[in-house]
Amino acid sequence: MPKSPWSVPVTEALHASGVRVADLDTNATPGFRGDKKAGELLLEERRAVLSGLQEKLYANGRSGDPRNILLVLQGMDTAGKGGIVRHVIGSVDPQGVDHAAFGVPSAQERRHHYLWRIRRQLPRGGQIGVFDRSHYEDVLVVRVHDLVPPDVWGKRYDEINRFERTAANAGTTIIKVAMFVSLDEQRKRLTQRLDRPDKYWKFDPADIDERAYWPAYQEAYQAVLDRTCTEYAPWYVIPSDRKWYSRLAVTELLIDALGKLDLDWPPARFDIAEQRRRLADL
Amino acid sequence: MPKSPWSVPVTEALHASGVRVADLDTNATPGFRGDKKAGELLLEERRAVLSGLQEKLYANGRSGDPRNILLVLQGMDTAGKGGIVRHVIGSVDPQGVDHAAFGVPSAQERRHHYLWRIRRQLPRGGQIGVFDRSHYEDVLVVRVHDLVPPDVWGKRYDEINRFERTAANAGTTIIKVAMFVSLDEQRKRLTQRLDRPDKYWKFDPADIDERAYWPAYQEAYQAVLDRTCTEYAPWYVIPSDRKWYSRLAVTELLIDALGKLDLDWPPARFDIAEQRRRLADL
């Protein structure tokens, strides 16, 4: 049997339990034995595996199975959330993807509870839902910038846990991914956006302002990991200085989650011989 | 200069004007000089071109440009609408895709005007919207099966034209694609769904019932093409017995539409030198 490219299953290597955000090596490639080239080659293979499993999930959803996957992506600007959508989610059939990006809440959204807009975007049966940012912004940017008083955001961790438990009980496999780059790597990536006219549109001067709050964000992320990493909705911490690694890691997390659903093709809900006869006649 | 693989631009070769649905050769490959192998090779190249253009559209949308693309897919069962989504739309970044499938209207949808659910799914600026079936079902299945009286569906053609003109004026480039397979080809594809356990889920006995209405559907499609093929929302008729051809053709239609938007990367809306200095300091 050929040696696995992983020394430790990715769900163990990246599990948030015990992680100290401030001490994280964002350049590491936990659990993976290979280098960039090996990682990129493997990603190509695993994208195909993911696509095959996704089709089964979709088929079951179409046949009434309520189960679905929700991938929650969190991370500072430039951490690579968009790249995950493009290169990982982009490998599966768009029909089976419910993608939602949560930016600054609109006026309408602000009139509702912060989970209102989230709940509306929960994936349907058979779908892979992707949240590019999420309800966690309500305990991250909101906490860092004092957008609501501490006793308001302070209650949200438990509320989020209850919300996620309800979704999990209804058939959603929740995979939460926190992507971390170093301050230096972020500077490199932001600089690239200033150097290349095809990247200007990705640059927002406010992203630089946020760099001053880095320690506060680390603290807020630490609280998120400490208080909302649950059995039914675990956090995985992805060192993301190396894009090839973060994409491979999230691909493996999705493959693992789909594998655990133990999906088969839905059985025929009609008499095959009868339908063959009808078809021959018509 | 190398010879183009197309003898006629695809927008001309496939334009619905003058098409007689009942006489259509669904096995043809209008305008394309090559065979299946050449078509499949070309598709790979053109998928990358489409993806590049789509990124520019998305970038402009993020920068406030309201323009977007709407691809409307219509066709009898097995015509290959799903394959277009998977293999054509699947080549672009999922962040830039608004996909909507319109099945039998729900109870809630039925309480509204038939365009209500359609309007809600119109693509946002920068997005490629994909309608898998659409408001045209309201003059196709509805007409064929007398779901509403003729004087009701009869008014819808003009109403749809007005609706589409409004959307076009607001910045939506509308591309409507009618995919046609022959009755024989449909039988082959339905048979395959009965032969392969990984395809059972795609089979619906009702699809066979619909075969008895083939001439009525052809007539209803003819009326759609005759009455709703407009300058601002043209129909293209895709012979779809050959999947490689239909996928290539729709890819070219999208590339053509994106090309006509004459997109450039959005300019920097900040002082680049100033942002470089700020970034060096922080």
Contacts between the chains, C-beta under 8 A, distances in Angstrom:
chain1	res1	chain2	res2	distance
A	59	B	198	7.9
A	59	B	201	4.2
A	59	B	202	7.9
A	60	B	201	7.7
A	62	B	201	5.7
A	63	B	201	5.3
A	82	B	95	6.5
A	85	B	93	6.9
A	85	B	94	5.5
A	85	B	95	5.1
A	86	B	93	4.5
A	86	B	94	7.1
A	86	B	95	6.9
A	89	B	94	5.0
A	90	B	90	7.5
A	90	B	92	7.9
A	90	B	93	6.2
A	90	B	94	5.5
A	92	B	90	7.9
A	93	B	85	6.9
A	93	B	86	4.6
A	93	B	90	6.2
A	94	B	85	5.5
A	94	B	86	7.2
A	94	B	89	5.0
A	94	B	90	5.5
A	94	B	94	6.0
A	94	B	97	5.4
A	94	B	99	5.3
A	94	B	130	7.5
A	95	B	82	6.5
A	95	B	85	5.1
A	95	B	86	6.9
A	95	B	99	6.4
A	95	B	101	7.1
A	95	B	132	7.3
A	97	B	94	5.4
A	97	B	99	7.6
A	99	B	94	5.3
A	99	B	95	6.4
A	99	B	97	7.6
A	101	B	95	7.0
A	130	B	94	7.5
A	132	B	95	7.3
A	187	B	279	6.0
A	190	B	279	5.6
A	191	B	276	7.3
A	191	B	279	6.2
A	194	B	272	5.5
A	194	B	275	5.7
A	194	B	276	5.7
A	194	B	279	7.2
A	197	B	265	5.3
A	197	B	267	8.0
A	197	B	268	7.7
A	198	B	59	7.9
A	198	B	265	4.9
A	200	B	265	6.6
A	200	B	266	6.5
A	200	B	267	6.7
A	200	B	268	4.2
A	200	B	269	7.9
A	201	B	59	4.2
A	201	B	60	7.7
A	201	B	62	5.7
A	201	B	63	5.3
A	201	B	265	6.6
A	201	B	266	4.5
A	202	B	59	7.9
A	203	B	268	7.3
A	203	B	270	7.0
A	203	B	275	7.2
A	205	B	270	5.2
A	205	B	275	5.9
A	205	B	278	7.5
A	208	B	275	6.8
A	208	B	278	5.1
A	208	B	279	5.7
A	208	B	282	5.8
A	211	B	282	4.6
A	212	B	282	6.3
A	265	B	197	5.3
A	265	B	198	4.9
A	265	B	200	6.6
A	265	B	201	6.6
A	266	B	200	6.5
A	266	B	201	4.5
A	267	B	197	8.0
A	267	B	200	6.7
A	268	B	197	7.7
A	268	B	200	4.2
A	268	B	203	7.3
A	269	B	200	7.9
A	270	B	203	7.1
A	270	B	205	5.2
A	272	B	194	5.5
A	275	B	194	5.7
A	275	B	203	7.2
A	275	B	205	5.9
A	275	B	208	6.8
A	276	B	191	7.3
A	276	B	194	5.7
A	278	B	205	7.5
A	278	B	208	5.1
A	279	B	187	6.0
A	279	B	190	5.7
A	279	B	191	6.2
A	279	B	194	7.2
A	279	B	208	5.7
A	282	B	208	5.7
A	282	B	211	4.6
A	282	B	212	6.2
